[in-house]
Amino acid sequence: MPDVRLASPQGKWILLTTVLGSGMALLDSTVVNVALPRIGRDLGADLAALQWTVNAYMVTLAGLILLGGALGDRFGRRKVFVTGVLWFAAASLLCGLAPNAGMLIAARALQGVGGALLTPGSLALIQASFHADDRGRAVGLWSGFGGVGAAVGPFLGGWLVDGPGWRWVFLINVPLALLCAPIAVRHVPESSGGGAHGRFDVLGAALGALALALVTYALIEAGEGSVVVAVAGAAGLAAAVAFVHVERRGPDPMMPPDLFTSRQFTAANLVTLCVYAAFGGFFFLATLQLQVVVGYSALAAGTALLPTTALMLLLSARSGELGDRIGPRLPLTVGPLLCAAGMLLMLRVGPGASYPADVLPALLVLGLGMVTLVAPLTATVLASVATARAGLASGTNNAAARAAGLVAVAALPLLTGMGPEAYREPDAFDDAFGRAMVLCAGVLVVGAAVAFATVRRPAAPDCRRPECRTHGSVAVPPLEAETGRGPDGGAAPRPPGTGRG
């Protein structure tokens, strides 16, 4: 049984290690958007290349994150976590040194592989190391510090872009990794999942990542109308069908289809697809809008978006408590509608827009909507499956959110008529941004309607509650640990991926 106490020196080192590791991935997901206009200008990249700069990372991360948890269970959580940290740092170095857009995109895909190894591993180390009496507080501190990192990310990214240059958005990960990895090796105990002896679902992970990559390629390049694009789209759909088939027939699927026999779980994931598609599209385009059209510097654009994360940090725990009292249906209906209203308010953000009068009100309404829905959405996902499968359900929901975001980043420029040079043409970009906000608001309204029609209060009063009460990420829902049954019949926490490899 894990017996490290949080107040002990070793406990503090473990917490620092996990915060540094997860913080690298979280920072990267928030700072890169701010750097996109400068990257495009310096590398002579078109809009499609900027989309791939975001999506190459998301394709590998979303496709492999569940497999990453299983690898830790089998080969050792510390070992896989440290491997992920060093892999992420090496890929970040390649990103920072990339001489052209093609090399940057390839390095970003490699970064996503490292993120898939370290992201589930950071929470897994906490669950496997700390004494049961301290585990809840350790998870709370881990998620809280992660939220602070999410808040600092856009500000830090803007400062780096305007100061040393956009390459330091990636290079900053190298010293963080060189600090994190030795601490992990020295102070974090090794652990593994004793019951994880099945086969790895490598085929399922490969098919999932391939489907995402091909569909993303087809959406980004659809404006060309070539045969290659059509073939890629068809192949992507075929890979998606093959993925479903493999998951249905495989002995150890990473995403077991029987999870979706729960109507509540399916409904929660449909809501997730809607809201995180809208969020992914919004945060990709909003930083461009503020810099290209309104004329903000990278630092000003990054700082401008802080209210949404600040509201999440301050109010997410209280939102979870409210959802526990009144049930998830109302928050999951009202939250997306508030977010839709915030995105429609962004229609006022154009040339000469005032931050206090135009930008801030939209972000505050959007932030309140996110606060309203994120914690109850996580609680609904966890409560809709057996307690022993809560971590697997959370990982599936997290991967679905990432996939929705990357598809939105690929599809919105196509749907709104953005040309390859749109981000260099303020008037054209402003018009397309307005159409994109209307589309995002419409998707959120669909999510609200799905929640109102299908989500109900969990029948079991003793269902699993989220451990990550404080949450600051605006891009994905929080990961939660999987729990099994201990020898005494009580709940024994197990990290994401346990039993899936």
DADA-V862014 format. One record per residue. RES is the residue in one small letter. SS is DSSP state (H for helix, E for strand, C for the rest). PSI is psi in degrees with one decimal (* if undefined). Layout:
RES:SS:PSI + RES:SS:PSI
//
This chain:
m:C:140.1 + p:C:140.7 + d:C:11.8 + v:E:130.7 + r:C:143.5 + l:C:-35.3 + a:C:-11.9 + s:C:158.0 + p:H:-41.5 + q:H:-40.2 + g:H:-39.8 + k:H:-37.0 + w:H:-40.6 + i:H:-44.9 + l:H:-43.4 + l:H:-42.8 + t:H:-48.0 + t:H:-35.5 + v:H:-43.5 + l:H:-43.9 + g:H:-53.6 + s:H:-31.3 + g:H:-34.5 + m:H:-49.0 + a:H:-39.6 + l:H:-42.8 + l:H:-44.2 + d:H:-37.5 + s:H:-18.9 + t:H:-25.0 + v:H:-25.9 + v:H:-39.3 + n:H:-38.5 + v:H:-30.2 + a:H:-7.5 + l:H:-47.2 + p:H:-40.4 + r:H:-37.9 + i:H:-46.7 + g:H:-41.0 + r:H:-44.7 + d:H:-33.7 + l:H:1.0 + g:C:37.4 + a:C:148.3 + d:C:-178.4 + l:H:-37.4 + a:H:-39.3 + a:H:-36.3 + l:H:-38.7 + q:H:-42.9 + w:H:-29.5 + t:H:-36.5 + v:H:-46.4 + n:H:-26.0 + a:H:-39.3 + y:H:-44.3 + m:H:-32.6 + v:H:-51.1 + t:H:-36.0 + l:H:-49.2 + a:H:-37.2 + g:H:-24.6 + l:H:-1.9 + i:H:-37.1 + l:H:-38.1 + l:H:-34.9 + g:H:-40.9 + g:H:-39.7 + a:H:-37.2 + l:H:-39.6 + g:H:-40.1 + d:H:-37.9 + r:H:-50.4 + f:H:-5.1 + g:C:124.4 + r:H:-40.2 + r:H:-43.5 + k:H:-46.9 + v:H:-37.5 + f:H:-48.5 + v:H:-39.7 + t:H:-43.7 + g:H:-41.5 + v:H:-47.6 + l:H:-38.4 + w:H:-45.9 + f:H:-41.7 + a:H:-43.2 + a:H:-42.5 + a:H:-36.6 + s:H:-39.5 + l:H:-42.1 + l:H:-39.2 + c:H:-45.6 + g:H:-24.9 + l:H:-0.1 + a:C:126.4 + p:C:-15.0 + n:C:173.5 + a:H:-37.7 + g:H:-43.0 + m:H:-37.8 + l:H:-43.8 + i:H:-43.1 + a:H:-41.4 + a:H:-34.4 + r:H:-38.1 + a:H:-40.2 + l:H:-36.5 + q:H:-40.0 + g:H:-34.2 + v:H:-46.0 + g:H:-39.9 + g:H:-35.7 + a:H:-25.2 + l:H:-39.7 + l:H:-26.0 + t:H:-54.5 + p:H:-26.3 + g:H:-32.1 + s:H:-45.7 + l:H:-36.0 + a:H:-39.0 + l:H:-38.5 + i:H:-46.8 + q:H:-34.1 + a:H:-13.6 + s:H:-38.0 + f:E:148.4 + h:C:146.1 + a:H:-33.7 + d:H:-22.9 + d:H:-7.4 + r:H:-42.0 + g:H:-43.4 + r:H:-38.1 + a:H:-43.0 + v:H:-40.3 + g:H:-43.5 + l:H:-41.2 + w:H:-48.1 + s:H:-35.4 + g:H:-46.5 + f:H:-34.4 + g:H:-38.9 + g:H:-39.1 + v:H:-40.5 + g:H:-39.5 + a:H:-35.6 + a:H:-39.0 + v:H:-27.3 + g:H:-57.0 + p:H:-37.6 + f:H:-47.9 + l:H:-43.1 + g:H:-44.0 + g:H:-40.2 + w:H:-42.0 + l:H:-42.7 + v:H:-43.7 + d:H:-20.6 + g:C:-100.1 + p:C:-25.7 + g:C:160.8 + w:C:-25.6 + r:C:-27.7 + w:H:-14.0 + v:H:-33.6 + f:H:-41.0 + l:H:-24.6 + i:H:-21.3 + n:H:-24.7 + v:H:-52.5 + p:H:-32.1 + l:H:-41.8 + a:H:-39.4 + l:H:-21.1 + l:H:-40.7 + c:H:-47.3 + a:H:-46.9 + p:H:-35.8 + i:H:-42.3 + a:H:-45.1 + v:H:-38.0 + r:H:-37.1 + h:H:-16.6 + v:C:125.0 + p:C:145.9 + e:C:148.4 + s:C:160.9 + s:C:167.3 + g:C:111.4 + g:C:-25.4 + g:C:4.6 + a:C:83.2 + h:C:10.1 + g:C:-170.3 + r:C:150.8 + f:C:140.7 + d:C:61.3 + v:H:-40.3 + l:H:-43.5 + g:H:-44.1 + a:H:-42.6 + a:H:-43.0 + l:H:-39.9 + g:H:-46.5 + a:H:-39.2 + l:H:-43.0 + a:H:-45.8 + l:H:-43.3 + a:H:-44.2 + l:H:-41.9 + v:H:-41.0 + t:H:-44.8 + y:H:-45.7 + a:H:-39.6 + l:H:-42.1 + i:H:-38.8 + e:C:8.2 + a:H:-26.0 + g:H:-24.5 + e:H:-26.5 + g:C:27.9 + s:C:165.1 + v:H:-36.4 + v:H:-42.1 + v:H:-44.4 + a:H:-42.1 + v:H:-40.6 + a:H:-42.9 + g:H:-44.6 + a:H:-40.1 + a:H:-36.2 + g:H:-43.7 + l:H:-38.9 + a:H:-39.5 + a:H:-36.8 + a:H:-41.5 + v:H:-41.8 + a:H:-36.8 + f:H:-46.5 + v:H:-41.8 + h:H:-45.6 + v:H:-40.4 + e:H:-31.9 + r:H:-33.7 + r:H:-19.1 + g:C:151.3 + p:C:-29.3 + d:C:67.7 + p:C:144.2 + m:C:-22.1 + m:C:79.1 + p:C:126.0 + p:H:-25.3 + d:H:-12.5 + l:H:-36.2 + f:H:2.0 + t:H:-17.9 + s:C:116.2 + r:H:-37.5 + q:H:-40.9 + f:H:-44.2 + t:H:-43.7 + a:H:-44.3 + a:H:-37.1 + n:H:-31.1 + l:H:-41.7 + v:H:-41.8 + t:H:-46.1 + l:H:-41.6 + c:H:-52.4 + v:H:-38.5 + y:H:-20.5 + a:H:-44.8 + a:H:-43.1 + f:H:-43.4 + g:H:-45.4 + g:H:-40.2 + f:H:-51.8 + f:H:-23.8 + f:H:-45.6 + l:H:-30.3 + a:H:-41.0 + t:H:-34.7 + l:H:-43.6 + q:H:-45.0 + l:H:-33.8 + q:H:-45.0 + v:H:-42.6 + v:H:-49.5 + v:C:-26.4 + g:C:17.1 + y:C:152.1 + s:C:169.6 + a:H:-40.8 + l:H:-44.1 + a:H:-38.4 + a:H:-42.9 + g:H:-42.7 + t:H:-33.4 + a:H:-30.0 + l:C:0.3 + l:H:-32.1 + p:H:-35.6 + t:H:-44.9 + t:H:-39.2 + a:H:-42.3 + l:H:-40.4 + m:H:-44.5 + l:H:-42.3 + l:H:-32.6 + l:H:-4.4 + s:H:-39.4 + a:H:-42.3 + r:H:-35.3 + s:H:-40.2 + g:H:-39.9 + e:H:-39.5 + l:H:-42.0 + g:H:-35.7 + d:H:-36.1 + r:H:-43.6 + i:H:-6.4 + g:C:163.7 + p:H:-18.0 + r:H:-47.5 + l:H:-48.5 + p:H:-37.7 + l:H:-10.7 + t:H:-46.4 + v:H:-39.0 + g:H:-53.2 + p:H:-33.1 + l:H:-39.5 + l:H:-42.4 + c:H:-40.7 + a:H:-41.3 + a:H:-39.7 + g:H:-40.0 + m:H:-34.1 + l:H:-33.2 + l:H:-25.1 + m:H:-12.6 + l:H:-19.7 + r:H:-10.2 + v:C:99.3 + g:C:-159.4 + p:C:131.2 + g:C:13.0 + a:C:144.3 + s:C:133.8 + y:H:-51.0 + p:H:-35.6 + a:H:-28.2 + d:H:-50.9 + v:H:-50.2 + l:H:-45.7 + p:H:-40.4 + a:H:-43.6 + l:H:-34.8 + l:H:-43.0 + v:H:-42.9 + l:H:-45.0 + g:H:-40.2 + l:H:-37.3 + g:H:-41.8 + m:H:-41.5 + v:H:-41.3 + t:H:-36.4 + l:H:-28.6 + v:H:-51.4 + a:H:-45.8 + p:H:-30.9 + l:H:-45.1 + t:H:-43.6 + a:H:-38.5 + t:H:-41.4 + v:H:-47.1 + l:H:-36.9 + a:H:-11.0 + s:C:-2.5 + v:C:169.7 + a:C:146.4 + t:H:-39.3 + a:H:-15.0 + r:H:14.3 + a:H:-42.1 + g:H:-39.6 + l:H:-41.9 + a:H:-41.7 + s:H:-43.1 + g:H:-40.6 + t:H:-43.4 + n:H:-40.1 + n:H:-43.1 + a:H:-37.8 + a:H:-40.6 + a:H:-42.3 + r:H:-42.2 + a:H:-40.5 + a:H:-41.1 + g:H:-42.6 + l:H:-34.5 + v:H:-38.2 + a:H:-42.8 + v:H:-35.0 + a:H:-37.6 + a:H:-34.3 + l:H:-46.3 + p:H:-36.1 + l:H:-47.4 + l:H:-24.3 + t:C:3.9 + g:C:27.6 + m:C:127.1 + g:C:174.9 + p:C:-28.9 + e:C:18.7 + a:H:-37.6 + y:H:-3.5 + r:H:-1.2 + e:C:95.2 + p:H:-42.8 + d:H:-45.8 + a:H:-40.6 + f:H:-39.1 + d:H:-43.2 + d:H:-45.2 + a:H:-36.5 + f:H:-41.3 + g:H:-43.4 + r:H:-37.6 + a:H:-39.7 + m:H:-36.4 + v:H:-42.9 + l:H:-44.6 + c:H:-41.6 + a:H:-39.2 + g:H:-41.4 + v:H:-38.8 + l:H:-38.4 + v:H:-40.1 + v:H:-43.2 + g:H:-41.2 + a:H:-41.6 + a:H:-40.2 + v:H:-44.7 + a:H:-44.8 + f:H:-36.3 + a:H:-26.3 + t:H:-26.0 + v:C:134.5 + r:C:165.6 + r:C:136.8 + p:C:141.1 + a:C:-34.0 + a:C:123.0 + p:C:-17.6 + d:C:28.3 + c:C:163.7 + r:C:134.1 + r:C:148.4 + p:C:141.0 + e:C:-30.5 + c:C:86.5 + r:C:-31.0 + t:C:129.3 + h:C:131.9 + g:C:-5.3 + s:C:133.2 + v:C:-3.0 + a:C:-31.8 + v:C:155.5 + p:C:159.8 + p:C:149.2 + l:C:145.3 + e:C:157.0 + a:C:149.6 + e:E:145.0 + t:E:140.6 + g:E:-167.2 + r:E:126.0 + g:C:176.6 + p:C:-21.4 + d:C:4.4 + g:C:-6.1 + g:C:170.4 + a:E:129.8 + a:E:113.5 + p:E:141.2 + r:E:142.9 + p:C:166.3 + p:C:134.8 + g:C:-11.2 + t:C:129.9 + g:C:1.0 + r:C:10.8 + g:C:*
//
